[in-house]
Amino acid sequence: MNWPRGGTLVLDEIGDFPLPLQVKLLRFLQQHEMERIGGRQTLTVDARVLAATNKDLQQAMRDGTFREDLYFRLAVVNIVLPPLRDREGDIVLLANVLLQRYAAEEQKKILGFTRQSLSLMQSYTWPGNVRELENRIKRAIIMAQGPRLTPEDLELSASAVPYEGRTLKEAREAMEKELIQKTLAKNKGNITRTAVELGVSRPTLHELLTRYEIER
């Protein structure tokens, strides 16, 4: 039995896939065949495969947590996307797109951001990348009382601006660590709620906790 040709299969956070699942995925990519759960028929699938991860797969292969044969099966075309904090020109552009989308969904007349909000968004380090930006804007639109989103709506304050006297890298790391600590304390050490609020996955949050030597 053949499925219709075409389509796209998106594998998000593939760096977090356990090794047994990687074996099954490799078999699918090589043979273009699969079986439904509980089914007995083999289905032939012809689809484009896109895989995304925030992990260093080269390092994961060296650590033995990611299969080398699967990596080379997937790595036909690699696109490296820098973190949001390194794409300053994209922050305001993405923020405006997200504002229009969620304002329409919530049926609220939000005209844009205050000048201070725009300044703080461009200064902030965005440890949760685009997901954090999306979560903050969506929450701000729901809670906003005025026609423009304020720093308070976005839960950004002047303290989110990088510290003077430090290099940009040092300031970003210091602010990232401080935000994680505050969010973790706010959620009483709950990793899942903290990850959701920061807009990152649980594995990413665990890596950040280890990097900054933060205790739960």
FIMIKOL-416855 format. One record per residue: y, x, z of N, C-alpha, C, O in turn. Coordinates in pm, whole numbers, plus 50000, padded with zeros to 5 digits. Example, Ala and Ser with C-alpha at 12.3 -4.5 7.8 and 13.67 -1.06 7.14 Angstrom:
R  n_yy  n_xx  n_zz ca_yy ca_xx ca_zz  c_yy  c_xx  c_zz  o_yy  o_xx  o_zz
R 49431 51319 50780 49550 51230 50780 49670 51320 50780 49668 51424 50846
R 49775 51285 50708 49894 51367 50714 50003 51290 50787 50114 51341 50804
# end
This chain:
R  n_yy  n_xx  n_zz ca_yy ca_xx ca_zz  c_yy  c_xx  c_zz  o_yy  o_xx  o_zz
R 49881 50084 50000 50000 50000 50000 50124 50087 50000 50130 50184 50076
R 50222 50055 49917 50345 50132 49908 50463 50050 49957 50474 49931 49928
R 50551 50114 50031 50676 50051 50066 50772 50067 49950 50749 50151 49863
R 50882 49988 49948 50983 50005 49842 51038 50147 49843 51054 50206 49950
R 51067 50200 49727 51121 50335 49718 51266 50337 49763 51337 50237 49754
R 51308 50453 49812 51447 50471 49851 51467 50444 49999 51372 50424 50074
R 51593 50445 50040 51627 50425 50180 51647 50558 50251 51618 50664 50195
R 51697 50551 50373 51726 50670 50452 51671 50655 50593 51693 50554 50658
R 51600 50756 50638 51549 50761 50775 51635 50862 50852 51640 50980 50816
R 51702 50815 50958 51788 50902 51039 51716 50935 51169 51677 50845 51244
R 51698 51062 51196 51633 51110 51318 51740 51174 51406 51778 51289 51384
R 51788 51099 51505 51896 51148 51590 51839 51228 51707 51733 51196 51759
R 51912 51332 51747 51871 51419 51858 51728 51471 51839 51646 51465 51931
R 51699 51520 51720 51563 51566 51691 51524 51686 51776 51405 51711 51797
R 51622 51760 51826 51592 51873 51912 51530 51834 52044 51475 51919 52115
R 51538 51705 52079 51480 51656 52204 51341 51597 52184 51279 51551 52280
R 51290 51595 52059 51158 51537 52033 51050 51622 52100 51053 51744 52088
R 50955 51561 52171 50846 51638 52231 50754 51695 52123 50749 51643 52012
R 50683 51801 52154 50599 51870 52056 50495 51779 51992 50475 51787 51871
R 50425 51691 52067 50327 51603 52003 50389 51514 51896 50328 51488 51792
R 50512 51466 51921 50581 51384 51822 50623 51467 51702 50623 51418 51589
R 50658 51593 51726 50695 51681 51615 50578 51699 51519 50597 51706 51397
R 50456 51708 51574 50336 51723 51490 50320 51602 51399 50293 51617 51280
R 50336 51483 51455 50322 51360 51376 50431 51350 51270 50406 51308 51157
R 50552 51389 51308 50662 51384 51213 50641 51481 51098 50669 51448 50983
R 50590 51601 51129 50563 51700 51025 50460 51647 50927 50474 51664 50806
R 50356 51582 50979 50253 51525 50892 50312 51419 50800 50278 51412 50682
R 50401 51337 50855 50466 51233 50773 50551 51296 50662 50548 51250 50548
R 50626 51400 50697 50714 51464 50598 50635 51532 50488 50679 51538 50373
R 50518 51584 50522 50436 51654 50423 50360 51558 50333 50349 51581 50213
R 50307 51450 50390 50220 51360 50316 50290 51232 50270 50236 51159 50187
R 50408 51204 50324 50481 51080 50291 50397 50956 50322 50402 50857 50250
R 50320 50963 50428 50235 50851 50467 50250 50823 50616 50282 50911 50695
R 50227 50696 50650 50236 50656 50790 50150 50531 50811 50107 50466 50716
R 50127 50500 50937 50059 50376 50974 50142 50304 51079 50197 50367 51169
R 50151 50172 51066 50220 50094 51168 50142 50099 51298 50020 50117 51297
R 50212 50083 51411 50144 50076 51539 50051 49954 51540 50095 49841 51517
R 49925 49979 51567 49828 49871 51567 49772 49837 51431 49682 49754 51418
R 49826 49902 51326 49780 49874 51190 49671 49969 51146 49648 50073 51209
R 49605 49933 51037 49496 50017 50985 49523 50063 50842 49450 50147 50788
R 49627 50009 50782 49659 50048 50645 49751 50168 50643 49844 50179 50723
R 49725 50258 50551 49813 50372 50531 49923 50334 50433 49895 50286 50323
R 50047 50354 50474 50162 50317 50393 50226 50442 50335 50245 50541 50405
R 50259 50437 50207 50329 50547 50142 50479 50520 50147 50525 50413 50108
R 50553 50618 50195 50696 50602 50213 50771 50707 50133 50739 50826 50138
R 50872 50662 50059 50958 50754 49984 51100 50732 50033 51166 50637 49990
R 51149 50817 50122 51280 50797 50181 51352 50930 50201 51289 51035 50217
R 51482 50923 50201 51564 51039 50234 51562 51055 50386 51570 50955 50458
R 51550 51179 50436 51544 51203 50580 51665 51285 50624 51692 51393 50572
R 51738 51230 50722 51851 51301 50782 51820 51325 50928 51781 51232 51000
R 51835 51447 50973 51807 51482 51113 51933 51541 51176 52004 51620 51113
R 51960 51501 51300 52079 51550 51369 52041 51598 51509 51949 51544 51571
R 52111 51698 51556 52087 51748 51691 52210 51824 51739 52287 51877 51659
R 52227 51828 51871 52334 51911 51927 52279 52039 51987 52351 52114 52052
R 52149 52063 51964 52085 52182 52018 52079 52294 51914 52087 52269 51794
R 52065 52414 51962 52046 52531 51877 51896 52539 51845 51818 52587 51928
R 51855 52492 51728 51712 52487 51695 51653 52626 51677 51534 52646 51699
R 51736 52722 51636 51686 52859 51625 51641 52910 51762 51535 52972 51776
R 51723 52881 51864 51688 52921 51999 51569 52840 52049 51482 52893 52119
R 51565 52711 52014 51454 52625 52056 51322 52676 51999 51218 52668 52065
R 51325 52729 51875 51202 52785 51817 51159 52910 51893 51040 52931 51917
R 51257 52991 51931 51224 53112 52008 51168 53076 52145 51083 53147 52200
R 51216 52964 52200 51168 52919 52331 51036 52845 52323 50974 52816 52425
R 50992 52814 52202 50866 52742 52185 50875 52592 52205 50773 52526 52221
R 50997 52537 52204 51013 52392 52224 51036 52317 52093 51044 52195 52092
R 51046 52392 51983 51062 52326 51852 50978 52402 51750 50981 52525 51744
R 50903 52326 51670 50810 52387 51575 50885 52451 51458 50976 52392 51400
R 50845 52573 51425 50909 52644 51315 50880 52577 51181 50968 52570 51096
R 50756 52528 51162 50722 52466 51034 50800 52336 51014 50837 52303 50901
R 50825 52262 51123 50904 52140 51112 51049 52174 51079 51112 52105 50999
R 51101 52279 51140 51239 52319 51114 51259 52350 50965 51355 52301 50904
R 51170 52429 50907 51187 52467 50767 51156 52351 50672 51203 52350 50558
R 51079 52254 50717 51057 52134 50638 51184 52050 50632 51213 51987 50530
R 51259 52050 50741 51381 51968 50747 51504 52040 50694 51593 51977 50637
R 51508 52173 50712 51631 52248 50685 51649 52280 50537 51657 52396 50498
R 51655 52176 50456 51681 52195 50313 51831 52215 50291 51873 52311 50225
R 51910 52126 50347 52057 52139 50344 52106 52128 50488 52084 52026 50552
R 52172 52231 50538 52224 52231 50675 52375 52209 50674 52448 52273 50599
R 52420 52118 50758 52563 52094 50775 52597 52116 50922 52549 52043 51008
R 52678 52214 50950 52718 52245 51087 52851 52175 51115 52951 52202 51049
R 52852 52086 51214 52972 52012 51250 53027 52066 51381 52961 52052 51484
R 53145 52126 51380 53202 52181 51504 53228 52070 51605 53245 51954 51566
R 53232 52102 51735 53265 52001 51836 53406 51947 51813 53490 52013 51751
R 53431 51828 51864 53559 51761 51842 53676 51846 51889 53782 51845 51827
R 53659 51920 51999 53770 52000 52053 53814 52110 51956 53926 52160 51966
R 53726 52147 51862 53761 52248 51763 53810 52186 51632 53833 52257 51534
R 53824 52054 51632 53871 51984 51510 53994 51903 51546 53995 51780 51533
R 54098 51972 51590 54215 51905 51645 54278 51808 51546 54329 51703 51586
R 54274 51839 51419 54333 51750 51320 54256 51620 51304 54309 51522 51251
R 54130 51618 51351 54049 51498 51336 54065 51400 51451 54032 51283 51437
R 54114 51447 51566 54115 51364 51686 54197 51237 51666 54148 51127 51691
R 54321 51252 51622 54408 51136 51605 54357 51047 51493 54362 50925 51504
R 54308 51108 51386 54254 51030 51274 54137 50943 51320 54134 50823 51292
R 54042 51004 51390 53927 50928 51440 53970 50823 51542 53918 50711 51542
R 54064 50860 51628 54110 50767 51731 54170 50641 51668 54145 50531 51716
R 54248 50657 51563 54310 50541 51498 54206 50453 51429 54217 50330 51431
R 54106 50515 51368 54000 50438 51304 53923 50357 51408 53895 50239 51388
R 53889 50423 51520 53815 50355 51627 53899 50244 51690 53846 50138 51725
R 54029 50268 51706 54116 50166 51762 54116 50041 51674 54103 49929 51725
R 54131 50058 51544 54132 49944 51453 54000 49868 51458 53999 49744 51457
R 53889 49941 51465 53758 49877 51467 53738 49792 51591 53699 49676 51583
R 53766 49851 51708 53736 49780 51833 53843 49677 51868 53814 49578 51935
R 53966 49699 51823 54068 49596 51842 54031 49471 51764 54050 49359 51812
R 53978 49489 51644 53934 49375 51563 53815 49305 51629 53809 49182 51631
R 53720 49383 51681 53604 49325 51747 53643 49243 51869 53589 49136 51893
R 53737 49295 51947 53779 49227 52070 53890 49125 52045 53933 49054 52136
R 53934 49119 51918 54041 49026 51880 54166 49045 51967 54225 48949 52017
R 54204 49172 51983 54323 49205 52060 54424 49274 51968 54387 49355 51883
R 54550 49241 51986 54655 49299 51903 54705 49428 51967 54799 49428 52046
R 54640 49537 51932 54678 49670 51980 54742 49744 51864 54681 49763 51759
R 54866 49787 51884 54941 49849 51775 54911 49997 51757 54928 50051 51648
R 54866 50063 51863 54838 50206 51853 54837 50270 51991 54802 50206 52091
R 54875 50397 51996 54875 50475 52120 55019 50512 52157 55105 50526 52070
R 55044 50527 52287 55174 50580 52328 55182 50727 52290 55080 50792 52265
R 55303 50779 52287 55321 50920 52250 55250 51013 52347 55192 51114 52307
R 55254 50978 52477 55188 51062 52577 55037 51059 52558 54970 51160 52576
R 54983 50942 52521 54839 50932 52497 54795 51023 52383 54693 51091 52392
R 54874 51023 52275 54840 51109 52161 54843 51255 52201 54757 51333 52160
R 54943 51293 52282 54954 51432 52326 54835 51472 52412 54778 51580 52395
R 54796 51385 52506 54685 51416 52595 54553 51419 52520 54467 51502 52550
R 54535 51330 52424 54410 51330 52347 54392 51460 52271 54280 51510 52257
R 54501 51515 52221 54493 51640 52145 54478 51761 52236 54435 51867 52191
R 54513 51746 52364 54501 51857 52459 54368 51856 52532 54322 51958 52582
R 54306 51739 52538 54182 51721 52614 54067 51794 52545 54069 51813 52423
R 53964 51835 52623 53855 51917 52568 53740 51837 52508 53659 51893 52434
R 53730 51708 52537 53627 51621 52481 53486 51678 52494 53422 51708 52392
R 53437 51695 52617 53300 51747 52635 53194 51657 52575 53085 51703 52538
R 53225 51526 52565 53129 51431 52506 53150 51408 52358 53088 51320 52299
R 53239 51489 52297 53265 51480 52152 53305 51339 52109 53372 51268 52184
R 53264 51298 51989 53310 51172 51932 53261 51053 52015 53331 50952 52025
R 53142 51064 52074 53092 50952 52155 53185 50925 52273 53211 50810 52307
R 53233 51031 52336 53325 51011 52448 53455 50948 52400 53507 50857 52464
R 53508 50996 52289 53630 50939 52233 53610 50791 52204 53696 50708 52236
R 53498 50757 52144 53467 50618 52111 53458 50532 52238 53514 50423 52244
R 53386 50583 52339 53370 50507 52463 53503 50485 52534 53529 50375 52584
R 53588 50587 52538 53717 50575 52605 53807 50472 52534 53874 50392 52598
R 53807 50477 52401 53893 50384 52326 53841 50241 52338 53920 50148 52355
R 53712 50224 52330 53655 50089 52342 53687 50029 52479 53728 49914 52489
R 53668 50109 52585 53697 50062 52720 53846 50035 52736 53886 49937 52799
R 53930 50122 52679 54074 50105 52691 54121 49976 52625 54207 49906 52679
R 54066 49944 52510 54106 49821 52440 54068 49697 52521 54144 49600 52527
R 53953 49701 52582 53910 49588 52665 54003 49568 52784 54036 49455 52821
R 54046 49681 52845 54124 49674 52969 54275 49669 52945 54349 49630 53035
R 54321 49707 52828 54465 49721 52803 54540 49590 52821 54492 49483 52783
R 54661 49601 52879 54747 49485 52896 54866 49487 52800 54927 49384 52772
R 54898 49606 52748 55014 49619 52660 54974 49638 52515 54855 49641 52483
R 55074 49650 52426 55047 49661 52282 55002 49801 52239 54951 49818 52128
R 55021 49900 52325 54980 50037 52292 54897 50094 52407 54924 50066 52524
R 54796 50174 52372 54707 50229 52474 54777 50344 52546 54828 50437 52484
R 54777 50335 52677 54842 50435 52761 54739 50536 52812 54619 50512 52800
R 54784 50649 52869 54689 50743 52930 54604 50676 53037 54486 50709 53054
R 54664 50583 53111 54588 50512 53214 54478 50427 53152 54367 50420 53206
R 54506 50363 53039 54404 50283 52970 54288 50372 52928 54171 50333 52937
R 54320 50492 52882 54219 50586 52833 54156 50669 52945 54064 50747 52922
R 54207 50650 53068 54162 50728 53184 54180 50877 53159 54095 50959 53192
R 54294 50910 53099 54336 51048 53081 54463 51069 53161 54550 50981 53165
R 54476 51183 53225 54594 51212 53303 54648 51348 53264 54584 51423 53189
R 54764 51380 53315 54826 51509 53284 54738 51625 53329 54747 51735 53275
R 54651 51599 53429 54562 51705 53476 54456 51739 53374 54385 51838 53388
R 54444 51655 53268 54346 51684 53165 54396 51788 53066 54320 51836 52981
R 54525 51824 53077 54581 51926 52989 54530 52063 53033 54528 52090 53154
R 54489 52150 52942 54439 52283 52979 54534 52356 53071 54656 52343 53059
R 54479 52435 53163 54560 52504 53262 54637 52619 53199 54586 52694 53116
R 54762 52630 53243 54844 52739 53192 54794 52872 53248 54738 52878 53357
R 54815 52977 53172 54777 53110 53219 54633 53146 53187 54590 53258 53216
R 54559 53054 53129 54420 53083 53092 54408 53084 52941 54492 53027 52870
R 54304 53150 52892 54277 53141 52749 54231 53000 52718 54192 52925 52807
R 54236 52963 52590 54195 52828 52551 54049 52803 52589 54016 52694 52637
R 53963 52902 52569 53822 52888 52603 53804 52866 52754 53728 52779 52796
R 53875 52946 52833 53864 52935 52978 53915 52800 53026 53856 52739 53116
R 54024 52753 52967 54081 52624 53007 53986 52509 52974 53967 52418 53054
R 53927 52516 52856 53834 52410 52815 53713 52406 52906 53669 52299 52947
R 53660 52523 52938 53541 52528 53023 53574 52479 53164 53494 52408 53225
R 53691 52517 53215 53731 52474 53349 53748 52323 53355 53703 52258 53449
R 53812 52266 53253 53833 52122 53251 53702 52048 53231 53679 51943 53292
R 53615 52102 53147 53485 52040 53124 53405 52036 53254 53346 51933 53287
R 53403 52146 53326 53329 52152 53452 53388 52054 53553 53314 51984 53622
R 53521 52049 53562 53586 51960 53658 53555 51814 53626 53526 51735 53717
R 53559 51777 53499 53533 51638 53460 53389 51600 53492 53363 51490 53543
R 53296 51690 53462 53155 51661 53492 53135 51642 53641 53066 51550 53684
R 53196 51729 53721 53183 51719 53867 53238 51587 53918 53176 51522 54002
R 53356 51547 53869 53418 51423 53915 53336 51301 53872 53316 51208 53951
R 53288 51303 53748 53210 51189 53699 53077 51180 53770 53030 51070 53800
R 53016 51294 53799 52889 51296 53872 52909 51243 54013 52826 51166 54064
R 53018 51283 54077 53046 51234 54213 53075 51085 54211 53030 51012 54300
R 53148 51041 54111 53181 50898 54098 53055 50814 54086 53049 50702 54138
R 52955 50868 54017 52829 50795 53996 52722 50834 54097 52604 50805 54079
R 52766 50901 54207 52678 50937 54318 52554 51015 54273 52443 50992 54321
R 52576 51107 54178 52469 51194 54134 52375 51134 54032 52277 51198 53994
R 52400 51011 53987 52313 50946 53890 52334 51007 53751 52441 50991 53691
R 52233 51076 53702 52244 51147 53574 52264 51051 53457 52347 51076 53370
R 52189 50942 53456 52197 50848 53343 52335 50787 53331 52393 50785 53222
R 52390 50737 53443 52523 50675 53437 52631 50778 53404 52726 50749 53331
R 52615 50900 53457 52712 51005 53428 52710 51041 53279 52815 51057 53217
R 52590 51053 53222 52578 51086 53079 52640 50978 52992 52709 51008 52894
R 52616 50852 53028 52673 50740 52951 52825 50743 52957 52891 50726 52854
R 52880 50764 53075 53026 50764 53090 53089 50881 53015 53199 50867 52961
R 53021 50995 53012 53074 51112 52941 53047 51106 52791 53104 51182 52713
R 52957 51014 52752 52926 51002 52609 52836 51111 52558 52845 51150 52442
R 52746 51162 52645 52651 51265 52604 52510 51219 52638 52491 51124 52713
R 52410 51287 52582 52272 51255 52613 52233 51318 52746 52300 51410 52793
R 52126 51269 52808 52079 51327 52934 52044 51475 52919 52084 51555 53004
R 51970 51516 52812 51941 51659 52797 52067 51745 52787 52072 51855 52841
R 52168 51693 52716 52294 51769 52704 52361 51783 52839 52412 51890 52872
R 52361 51676 52918 52421 51682 53051 52347 51781 53140 52410 51856 53214
R 52214 51783 53132 52136 51879 53211 52173 52022 53172 52185 52109 53258
R 52192 52046 53042 52230 52180 52997 52367 52219 53051 52388 52334 53090
R 52461 52123 53054 52594 52151 53106 52590 52177 53257 52662 52264 53307
R 52506 52102 53328 52494 52124 53472 52441 52265 53502 52485 52330 53596
R 52346 52309 53419 52290 52444 53436 52394 52550 53399 52409 52650 53469
R 52465 52528 53288 52562 52626 53241 52672 52649 53345 52713 52763 53370
R 52721 52540 53405 52831 52551 53499 52785 52557 53644 52867 52554 53736
R 52654 52567 53664 52596 52580 53798 52646 52467 53890 52691 52491 54002
R 52637 52345 53839 52681 52227 53914 52559 52164 53981 52459 52135 53915
R 52569 52142 54110 52459 52079 54183 52479 51927 54183 52592 51878 54193
R 52368 51854 54172 52375 51709 54173 52409 51658 54312 52419 51537 54333
# end
